């Protein structure tokens, strides 16, 4: 099936007389006739459900759809995109371990890694996604367990060279984790370029309607954990907290990563996505291909308009011919990138604030990748915990405005933006 068909049909196939839509299983608990039957679930010898803190049928159906969309072997939903990023890394790296990450990742992810997870004893080295091969090689250590990057950086809009970083990661025997939130599997499928694990904030384009928080982790199922078992004891040696199971041998490459993340980490952290949120996420997934096409076409027209304005100092959108990442975007995302534009207004912070105050359709909000157009000044909001030096390293200068272009009629958006610019 093509991606448009998967968005509608993957993950759930109703049988005769069953609900056409994915059903909402709004229950924490599941009944069994005997303790032996339930015991098989706790031993991971049988599939099924016993408590929704670990797994829920509605969530699993939606996760299976996203796995199919990405071309992965298994997936799990989480309560937020932050939870997905945390669990994906923590499933591999523990105290005393090290991770290489792109310096231009979303500010919340940067803070999660550089502050919170460092307090847990995990070290991170942040590298410029356009670093030299020598600089990238120097970032690895004997205790490196993963590499982390974003398909399209939020909000710097740097297109990540997935193949290059996958090759480097694999040469050191570690997987590449890609945050594919902005591109979505409609526009990019990182597994096709060598990535091993994909994470999403499903709160963004996948839901697309300001309705539900959520995240997802997808495993490609191709990384050979046992070939590097000395690096990944959590997957390749018995887990005494779960009946001595060795995930890599019992569930193979296709199931080990997600099974461990569910049976061990979700069990202990409980950052689940609710069945109702999963149901609403599925509604967003069904229209995702149609919406992404409109987001991308609207954004390109607005970016071209901004390029011609004498009130604008610079415009960044990967689909603009002449953009630094145009050719790379064509390689990884030939059908379009995303609906987000970053640009600078002449006059700096004060002019940027005036511009945003004059917008009528574009709402000032921390949200992005939504059906409605949103506008944000990241240096004073999502990235305000960063120093000036860190802002520059992250590709988020203090004059940057992030415009998330929605599904409105593009002529209405152009009129609104043009009016706001004229007031500066």
Secondary structure, 3 states (H helix, E strand, C coil): CCHHHHHHHCCCCCCCCCCCCCCCCCCCECCCCCHHHHHHHHCCCCCCCCECCCCCHHHHHHHHHHHHHHCCCEEEEECCHHHHHHHHHHCCCCCCCEEEEECCCCHHHHHHHHHHHHHCCCEEEEECCCCCHHHHHHHCCCCEEEEEEECECCCCCCECCHHHHHHHHHHCCCEEEEECCCCHHHHCCHHHHCCCEEEEECCCCCCCCCCCCCEEEEECCCCCCHHHCCCCHHHHCCEHHHCCECHHHHHHHHHHHHHHHHHHHHHHHCCCCCHHHHHHHHHHHHCHHHHHHHHHHHHHHHHHHHHCCCCEEEEECCCCCCCCCHHHHHHHCCCCCCCEEEEEECCHHHHHHHHHHHCCCCEECCCCCCCCCEEECHHHCCCCCCCHHHHHHCCCCCCEEEEECCCCCHHHHHHHHHHHHHCC
